[in-house]
Each structure stands twice: as structure tokens, then as C-alpha cells.
Amino acid sequence: MAIPGANGLELPTSTRLVMPDSSLEGAKLITATGTELGQSVKELAAIGLSPELMTSSMSKLATLNEQVEMARTIVGAKKVAKAIMSEKYGWGKKQFDCVNRLWTKESHWNYKAHNYRSGAHGIAQALPASKMAIISDDWRANPVTQIRWGLHYIDLRYETPCKAWSKFKRSRYY
């Protein structure tokens, strides 16, 4: 069942949206019913949010949703990782090759990968998995959250993916 939404759009009665703050990096997951979304649109209009800004926000949401859906495949996850690596960290092909080797060994780029013995989860095999909540609460099912967390972890702990890969080769973990 769908309800009318902003600008004549129809929204399903249960929808997951990623609402960006001022940039795509500040995205938070919101789960809401269509009724709640319709109410939110009315509230945004009531505080004077222009239709253009609402349309821009909806466009960003659509882009984020496409990115998440693309990252559910191995090829898509690699494309998303390359883009984030380049945009956020300035890392190029050499560093991507190291991330590719590392995450192929860890999870085969499977966002559903879970090690029942250790509790590690996701593409980057975060341990404990709940660490990924610093990026977003949707870490269990959102491959983009997992990629962002994994790259953030590598940057903080090892500075570059190739240094993390070197550590992995020595000890079978990173």
C-alpha cells in the first residue's frame, strides 16, 4: 500500500530512508512508516523548507539508496569502495589493490559475511561488529556503512590499505 507524499510521489507504507545532514557522509538511517514520512514532509513544509530543497534532499536520498543497492554485489561494493577511497582519503589504484586483496581474504566482499566463532561481521570483518555503529546503526545490512567503517579503521590504525595488507600477511588479521 502506498500513500501520497511530497510533490505527488507515492511512498510505500514502510520505507527506509537515509537522511543526509549537510553532506552524504553525515547520513543516518531512518526507518519510518509512510504515514510518518508524510507527516515529516508536512512538518518540513511548515517550517518553510522550499520544494526545491525537499526535491534536492530526495535526490540525494535516491543516490544514497542506489549506492547501497549497488554495493550489495561484489562488483558494486568494489566500485563504491574505490569512489570513497578516492574522494575521502585520496587513495588511488595501488591502495585499492591492497584493500581488494585484504577484503577478498576477509569476506570475499560479502556484506553478510559473519564469523560465528569470533563474531566478526561484514566486508571488513569488524570485531566486535558493533564497532561499525560509529558510522551508522544499519551496519548489519548496509554494505556502504561497512565499507566506510573499514576504510576509516584502516586510515586510523594503519594510515593506508597497503600497510594494513602487510600486517594481514604477517599475522592473518589486521
HURAPE-V6594 format. One record per helix or strand. SS is the DSSP state (H for helix, E for strand). FROM is the first residue (numbers start at 0). LEN is the number of residues. Records with the same first field share a line. If there is no record, write none. Layout:
SS->FROM-LEN  FROM-LEN
This chain:
E->1-3  9-3  13-6  27-6  113-1  120-1  125-1
H->5-3  23-3  33-13  50-20  73-16  92-15  128-6  142-16  160-11
